Amino acid sequence: MKTKNILYILLSVALLSSCGKERDLTYQGADVVEFSNPITNVNSKVAGQSIGGTSVLGDNPNIPIRGDRDSVIVQLVGRQRNESITVSYSITPGTAVEGTDFEIIGTRGSVVIPANQSATAIKLRLLNSSVTPANLATVSFRITGTSVGDVGVNENYKNFALSIFPMKAYLDRILSAGQGNYLATQNGLVYANATGNAAAADIAVTLVSRTVNGVATMVPVLISPRTLSGNAAASATTYSSRVFIPASTVPAYLLGSWATGQLGAVTAASINAIPTTGATAAAVVNDSVDLVENGIYGFRTGAGKKGYIRVKKLPVAGAGAITIDVMAQP
């Protein structure tokens, strides 16, 4: 019996000792660099010009998908260094042509992880302007080495494949309800006239009088350039009603972020699928549509190009300008 009690005591001491000892969770492997795409866990993605917000596919959080810019993260797995690490990479075009479908922003072929940090990014400008929505331009990147002798390359995550869908995006375009109220989706420029410019102006805004709570109120609207100008040669653009309407539980101060989140998922395929007939809110069948701040509206130009318009700022009491972002097929 005495021997059994001694065994119980020894076992209890061992258990207490093991419970009190902290586990060492520090990384014990070799220091390496690799491409990072932590949400999908797949080193590939589809991207394109957008009026959305930060990517949900592992981009550098400091380089959101806005306009024609994007990025691919390169990360250090291991101890941060008190010296910078230059990471070399090669580019292997697939169907993408450098300078036509994409451009490297910064030094081509290398990026730098700053001292005491763990990540950097290859930054790109996305330029695919194919008129066929399904034409993805593909390009691959491969990490080839580092400037620090004891920092290697993770063989499992040294390659990254990027597919670029064709799209054009313009941010913060300002249109007044008087002069300068036409925008051309093919070059992003604002014009005072509906026709006779360097490119067809196919989006227009104006103010119309509405009775709101018994009071005549000037309301901003998207309108067909043909309807606004009365010129039969102008673009007969049509619009959807407001799409991506947030739930009533989304507070006012989050409406901008909510709209950004919805647009972050838009691709060439989803824009091409915008309905041009029918009675749904998403169908682009209206000659004009009243605008709401942070509203998102689909459109189809007289030339048949589709896209989305995000309203960022509206005139106050009918005075001032309308600020929009536009995402359109090339």
Secondary structure as UniProt FT lines:
FT   HELIX           2..20
FT   STRAND          32..36
FT   TURN            38..41
FT   STRAND          44..47
FT   TURN            61..62
FT   STRAND          66..67
FT   STRAND          69..77
FT   STRAND          85..93
FT   TURN            99..101
FT   STRAND          102..105
FT   TURN            108..109
FT   STRAND          110..113
FT   TURN            115..116
FT   STRAND          119..126
FT   TURN            133..134
FT   STRAND          137..146
FT   TURN            149..150
FT   STRAND          152..153
FT   HELIX           155..157
FT   STRAND          159..164
FT   STRAND          168..176
FT   TURN            179..180
FT   STRAND          182..183
FT   TURN            185..187
FT   STRAND          190..191
FT   STRAND          203..212
FT   TURN            213..214
FT   STRAND          215..223
FT   HELIX           225..229
FT   TURN            232..233
FT   STRAND          238..243
FT   TURN            248..249
FT   HELIX           252..254
FT   HELIX           255..263
FT   TURN            264..265
FT   HELIX           268..272
FT   TURN            281..282
FT   STRAND          288..290
FT   TURN            293..294
FT   STRAND          296..300
FT   TURN            302..303
FT   STRAND          306..313
FT   TURN            317..318
FT   STRAND          321..328
//
